[in-house]
Amino acid sequence: MRYRMSTINHAKRFGVQRAAADCHASPASIYRWIKMYEKGERKIEALGKKSRKPKSSPNAHTAEEIKLIKDMRRRNPNIGLQDLWLRLQRRGYKRTMQGLAKVLRRLKLPTDPKSRPSPTCKINKPYEQMDYPGQRVQIDVKYVPKECLSLQYIEKYDSTELYQYTAIDEYSRYRILCGYREHNTYSSSLFLCQVVSAFRTLGIEVECVQTDNGMEFTKSFIANNKNNHSMFEITAKRLGVKLKRIKPHTPKHNGKVERSHREDQKLFYSEVVRLGRLIVNEDDFKRRLKRHQDRGNDRPMRPLGYLSPKQYLRQYFSTKRKEAKEK
């Protein structure tokens, strides 16, 4: 402010052009400072720098959009930024995902920023990409949290154990979910039959199933005889399905199904506890798990180009039909 004041005084004494040369300022700036000084009742404070923030922004989020974002985040506190953006788009939201992230940070609402890996983090080999549906299906078991079980369930079955079996196709990310009260080879073989049947209804033949080395799948670590196969292995052989076991203590090799279990915990089980709608019996669990499965198969995913697993499969079969007609 003192510099601008001295420049104005110099301009009044010797003229604006000489003041511009002596004070290293443009004539336009000097004229602007004089106008600011006169408009500010000849006070030196009037020469201070003003905020350049625009008084209005035509592209700013409207009050209706802000309300929609707040309501959607309040009703869905556990979903990530991508899912929130896609759900808002279905309700007429036209902004970009980056714009939504800025608004969430300004409103101090949670987002899902990506964490940077440690410089010493081991770089894993990329997943082997599948070429067609059913080429390989990952199967694993998730323990249902005890907090999701009601007292009615515990009294009825005299147990606090409930298990979710999950099968996910590596090509399309299409999932099959089912619940069982027992965690053994018999339940695993029943689930394998259900998976093969469900994929056949979609026109997909399951060629290979990948599992971990749990006793619900194999006896390789407890049986002395190598020919002593589990019921799951016998069922797979009868169905003509090849079995592949991952390396012990490396769940990342079954990464797709492990990631889907994390999403199940966030989108299904956490909501069961938050809303207080606890599981009453086995049939109730299977029915709700089926609805969750259908929502997941209709959910757009980034690895699939923001298509849902169902849309990705339809796209695959339509491409195959076009290729067959051309031939």
C-alpha positions as CSV (number, residue, x, y, z in Angstrom):
1,M,0.0,0.0,0.0
2,R,2.9,2.4,0.8
3,Y,4.4,1.6,-2.6
4,R,1.2,2.4,-4.4
5,M,0.7,5.6,-2.4
6,S,4.2,6.8,-3.3
7,T,3.6,6.0,-6.9
8,I,0.4,8.0,-6.9
9,N,2.2,11.0,-5.3
10,H,5.0,10.7,-7.9
11,A,2.4,10.7,-10.7
12,K,0.6,13.8,-9.3
13,R,3.9,15.6,-9.3
14,F,5.6,14.5,-12.5
15,G,2.8,12.8,-14.5
16,V,1.7,9.2,-15.0
17,Q,4.1,8.4,-17.8
18,R,7.2,9.4,-15.8
19,A,5.9,7.7,-12.7
20,A,5.4,4.5,-14.7
21,A,9.0,4.6,-15.8
22,D,10.5,5.6,-12.5
23,C,8.4,3.3,-10.3
24,H,8.3,0.3,-12.7
25,A,4.6,0.1,-13.0
26,S,2.3,0.3,-16.0
27,P,0.2,3.4,-16.6
28,A,-3.0,1.3,-16.5
29,S,-2.1,0.2,-13.0
30,I,-1.4,3.7,-11.8
31,Y,-4.7,4.9,-13.2
32,R,-6.5,2.0,-11.4
33,W,-4.7,2.8,-8.1
34,I,-5.7,6.5,-8.4
35,K,-9.3,5.5,-9.0
36,M,-9.2,3.1,-6.0
37,Y,-7.7,5.9,-3.8
38,E,-10.3,8.4,-4.8
39,K,-13.1,5.9,-4.3
40,G,-11.8,4.9,-0.9
41,E,-12.1,8.5,0.5
42,R,-8.4,9.1,0.1
43,K,-7.4,6.5,2.6
44,I,-4.2,4.3,2.2
45,E,-6.2,1.2,3.2
46,A,-8.1,1.5,0.0
47,L,-5.0,0.6,-1.9
48,G,-4.7,-2.9,-0.3
49,K,-5.1,-6.0,-2.4
50,K,-8.7,-7.2,-2.8
51,S,-9.9,-10.8,-3.1
52,R,-10.1,-12.0,-6.6
53,K,-12.7,-14.5,-5.8
54,P,-15.7,-14.2,-8.2
55,K,-18.8,-12.8,-6.7
56,S,-20.9,-15.4,-8.6
57,S,-20.2,-18.7,-10.3
58,P,-22.6,-19.9,-13.0
59,N,-21.2,-23.4,-12.8
60,A,-21.4,-23.8,-9.0
61,H,-23.5,-26.6,-7.5
62,T,-27.1,-25.6,-7.0
63,A,-28.9,-25.8,-3.7
64,E,-30.9,-28.8,-5.0
65,E,-27.7,-30.6,-6.0
66,I,-26.1,-30.0,-2.6
67,K,-29.3,-31.3,-0.9
68,L,-29.3,-34.4,-3.1
69,I,-25.6,-35.1,-2.3
70,K,-26.2,-34.7,1.4
71,D,-29.2,-36.9,1.4
72,M,-27.5,-39.6,-0.6
73,R,-24.5,-39.7,1.6
74,R,-26.6,-39.8,4.7
75,R,-28.6,-42.7,3.5
76,N,-25.5,-44.6,2.1
77,P,-22.6,-43.8,4.5
78,N,-20.5,-46.8,3.5
79,I,-20.4,-46.6,-0.3
80,G,-17.4,-45.3,-2.1
81,L,-17.0,-42.2,-4.3
82,Q,-17.7,-44.2,-7.6
83,D,-20.9,-45.8,-6.3
84,L,-22.1,-42.5,-4.9
85,W,-21.5,-40.8,-8.2
86,L,-23.3,-43.5,-10.2
87,R,-26.3,-43.4,-7.9
88,L,-26.5,-39.7,-8.1
89,Q,-26.4,-39.9,-11.9
90,R,-29.5,-42.1,-11.9
91,R,-31.3,-39.2,-10.1
92,G,-30.3,-36.6,-12.6
93,Y,-26.8,-35.5,-11.4
94,K,-24.8,-34.1,-14.3
95,R,-21.5,-33.2,-12.7
96,T,-18.2,-35.1,-13.0
97,M,-16.8,-37.5,-10.4
98,Q,-14.0,-35.0,-9.7
99,G,-16.5,-32.2,-9.1
100,L,-18.4,-34.4,-6.7
101,A,-15.2,-35.1,-4.8
102,K,-14.5,-31.4,-4.4
103,V,-18.0,-30.7,-3.1
104,L,-17.7,-33.6,-0.6
105,R,-14.4,-32.3,0.7
106,R,-15.9,-28.8,1.0
107,L,-18.9,-30.2,2.9
108,K,-16.5,-32.3,5.0
109,L,-18.3,-35.5,4.0
110,P,-16.3,-38.7,3.6
111,T,-14.8,-39.7,0.2
112,D,-12.6,-42.7,-0.7
113,P,-9.1,-41.2,-1.6
114,K,-6.6,-43.6,-2.9
115,S,-3.7,-44.3,-0.6
116,R,-0.2,-44.3,-2.1
117,P,1.7,-47.5,-1.6
118,S,4.9,-47.5,0.5
119,P,8.2,-47.1,-1.5
120,T,9.3,-50.5,-0.1
121,C,6.0,-52.2,-1.1
122,K,6.5,-55.4,-3.1
123,I,5.2,-55.1,-6.6
124,N,3.1,-58.2,-7.3
125,K,2.7,-59.8,-10.7
126,P,-0.5,-58.7,-12.5
127,Y,-3.5,-61.1,-12.6
128,E,-3.7,-63.5,-15.4
129,Q,-6.5,-62.2,-17.6
130,M,-9.3,-64.6,-18.6
131,D,-10.4,-64.8,-22.2
132,Y,-14.0,-66.0,-21.8
133,P,-16.6,-66.6,-19.0
134,G,-16.3,-69.7,-17.0
135,Q,-12.6,-70.2,-17.8
136,R,-11.8,-69.9,-14.1
137,V,-14.1,-69.2,-11.1
138,Q,-12.8,-68.3,-7.6
139,I,-14.6,-69.8,-4.6
140,D,-14.2,-68.9,-0.9
141,V,-16.1,-68.8,2.4
142,K,-16.8,-65.7,4.6
143,Y,-17.7,-66.0,8.2
144,V,-20.9,-63.9,8.9
145,P,-20.2,-61.5,11.8
146,K,-21.9,-62.5,15.0
147,E,-23.3,-59.0,15.4
148,C,-25.6,-59.7,12.4
149,L,-27.3,-62.6,14.1
150,S,-30.5,-61.9,16.2
151,L,-31.3,-63.6,19.5
152,Q,-34.1,-65.5,17.7
153,Y,-31.5,-67.1,15.4
154,I,-29.2,-68.0,18.2
155,E,-32.0,-69.6,20.3
156,K,-33.5,-71.4,17.3
157,Y,-30.2,-73.1,16.1
158,D,-28.3,-72.9,19.4
159,S,-25.4,-71.6,17.4
160,T,-23.7,-68.3,16.5
161,E,-22.2,-69.7,13.3
162,L,-23.3,-68.8,9.8
163,Y,-21.3,-68.8,6.6
164,Q,-21.4,-67.2,3.2
165,Y,-20.1,-69.1,0.2
166,T,-19.1,-66.9,-2.7
167,A,-18.2,-67.8,-6.4
168,I,-17.0,-65.1,-8.7
169,D,-16.2,-65.5,-12.4
170,E,-12.8,-63.9,-13.1
171,Y,-13.8,-62.8,-16.6
172,S,-17.1,-61.0,-15.9
173,R,-17.1,-60.6,-12.1
174,Y,-20.5,-62.3,-12.1
175,R,-21.1,-63.7,-8.5
176,I,-23.1,-66.5,-7.0
177,L,-23.8,-66.2,-3.2
178,C,-25.4,-68.7,-0.8
179,G,-25.6,-69.1,2.9
180,Y,-25.0,-72.3,5.0
181,R,-25.0,-73.0,8.7
182,E,-22.2,-75.6,8.3
183,H,-18.7,-75.2,7.0
184,N,-17.6,-78.5,5.6
185,T,-17.0,-80.4,2.4
186,Y,-20.7,-81.3,2.1
187,S,-21.8,-77.7,2.1
188,S,-18.9,-76.9,-0.4
189,S,-20.0,-79.7,-2.7
190,L,-23.7,-78.5,-2.6
191,F,-22.5,-75.0,-3.4
192,L,-20.3,-76.2,-6.3
193,C,-23.4,-78.0,-7.9
194,Q,-25.4,-74.8,-7.4
195,V,-22.6,-72.7,-9.1
196,V,-22.3,-75.0,-12.1
197,S,-26.1,-75.1,-12.5
198,A,-26.4,-71.3,-12.2
199,F,-23.7,-70.6,-14.8
200,R,-25.2,-73.2,-17.2
201,T,-28.5,-71.3,-17.1
202,L,-26.5,-68.3,-18.4
203,G,-25.0,-70.4,-21.2
204,I,-21.6,-70.7,-19.4
205,E,-19.7,-73.9,-18.7
206,V,-17.4,-73.8,-15.7
207,E,-14.0,-75.2,-16.7
208,C,-11.9,-74.5,-13.6
209,V,-12.5,-73.6,-10.0
210,Q,-9.9,-72.0,-7.8
211,T,-10.0,-72.3,-4.0
212,D,-7.7,-72.0,-1.0
213,N,-6.4,-75.0,0.9
214,G,-9.1,-75.1,3.6
215,M,-10.4,-78.4,4.9
216,E,-13.8,-77.5,3.4
217,F,-12.3,-78.0,0.0
218,T,-9.4,-80.5,0.3
219,K,-7.8,-83.1,2.6
220,S,-4.3,-82.6,1.1
221,F,-2.8,-81.4,4.4
222,I,-4.5,-83.9,6.8
223,A,-4.7,-87.1,4.8
224,N,-1.8,-89.5,4.5
225,N,-3.1,-91.1,1.3
226,K,-3.0,-88.8,-1.7
227,N,-6.0,-90.6,-3.2
228,N,-8.2,-89.8,-0.2
229,H,-10.2,-87.0,-1.8
230,S,-12.8,-84.8,-0.2
231,M,-16.4,-84.7,-1.2
232,F,-15.8,-81.4,-2.9
233,E,-13.0,-82.8,-5.0
234,I,-15.2,-85.9,-5.9
235,T,-18.1,-83.6,-6.9
236,A,-15.8,-81.5,-9.1
237,K,-14.5,-84.6,-10.9
238,R,-18.1,-85.8,-11.4
239,L,-19.1,-82.5,-12.9
240,G,-16.0,-82.3,-15.1
241,V,-14.6,-79.2,-13.4
242,K,-10.9,-78.8,-13.0
243,L,-9.7,-77.8,-9.5
244,K,-6.9,-75.4,-8.8
245,R,-5.6,-74.6,-5.3
246,I,-3.7,-71.4,-4.5
247,K,-0.3,-71.3,-2.8
248,P,-0.7,-71.7,1.1
249,H,-1.0,-68.5,3.0
250,T,-1.4,-66.3,-0.1
251,P,-5.0,-65.1,-0.1
252,K,-4.0,-62.4,-2.7
253,H,-4.0,-65.1,-5.3
254,N,-7.7,-65.3,-4.7
255,G,-7.9,-61.6,-4.8
256,K,-11.2,-61.1,-6.7
257,V,-13.2,-63.1,-4.2
258,E,-11.4,-61.6,-1.2
259,R,-12.2,-58.1,-2.5
260,S,-15.8,-59.0,-3.1
261,H,-16.0,-60.2,0.6
262,R,-14.7,-56.7,1.7
263,E,-17.4,-55.1,-0.4
264,D,-20.0,-57.5,1.2
265,Q,-18.9,-56.4,4.6
266,K,-19.2,-52.7,3.8
267,L,-22.4,-52.8,1.7
268,F,-24.4,-55.7,3.3
269,Y,-23.3,-56.7,6.8
270,S,-22.5,-53.2,8.1
271,E,-25.9,-52.1,6.9
272,V,-27.6,-55.0,8.6
273,V,-26.0,-53.8,11.9
274,R,-26.6,-50.1,11.3
275,L,-30.3,-50.5,10.4
276,G,-30.9,-53.1,13.1
277,R,-32.4,-55.6,10.7
278,L,-30.6,-58.7,12.1
279,I,-30.8,-62.1,10.6
280,V,-33.7,-64.2,12.0
281,N,-33.1,-67.6,10.4
282,E,-31.3,-69.4,7.6
283,D,-34.0,-68.8,5.0
284,D,-34.1,-65.1,5.8
285,F,-30.4,-64.9,5.3
286,K,-30.5,-66.7,2.0
287,R,-33.3,-64.5,0.7
288,R,-31.5,-61.3,1.7
289,L,-28.2,-62.6,0.3
290,K,-29.9,-63.3,-3.0
291,R,-31.2,-59.7,-3.2
292,H,-27.6,-58.5,-2.4
293,Q,-26.3,-60.8,-5.1
294,D,-28.6,-59.4,-7.7
295,R,-27.7,-55.8,-6.7
296,G,-24.0,-56.6,-7.0
297,N,-24.4,-58.2,-10.5
298,D,-26.3,-55.0,-11.6
299,R,-23.6,-52.7,-10.1
300,P,-21.3,-51.0,-12.7
301,M,-17.6,-51.8,-12.1
302,R,-14.5,-49.9,-13.2
303,P,-12.6,-53.0,-14.4
304,L,-15.5,-53.7,-16.8
305,G,-15.6,-50.2,-18.3
306,Y,-18.4,-49.1,-15.9
307,L,-20.6,-51.9,-17.1
308,S,-22.3,-54.3,-14.7
309,P,-21.4,-58.0,-14.8
310,K,-24.7,-58.8,-16.4
311,Q,-24.2,-56.1,-19.1
312,Y,-20.6,-57.3,-19.6
313,L,-21.9,-60.9,-20.2
314,R,-24.6,-59.6,-22.6
315,Q,-21.9,-57.7,-24.5
316,Y,-19.7,-60.8,-24.7
317,F,-22.5,-63.0,-26.1
318,S,-23.7,-60.4,-28.6
319,T,-20.1,-60.1,-29.9
320,K,-19.8,-63.8,-30.2
321,R,-23.1,-64.0,-32.2
322,K,-21.9,-61.2,-34.6
323,E,-18.6,-63.1,-35.1
324,A,-20.5,-66.3,-35.8
325,K,-22.8,-64.6,-38.4
326,E,-19.8,-63.1,-40.2
327,K,-18.2,-66.5,-40.5
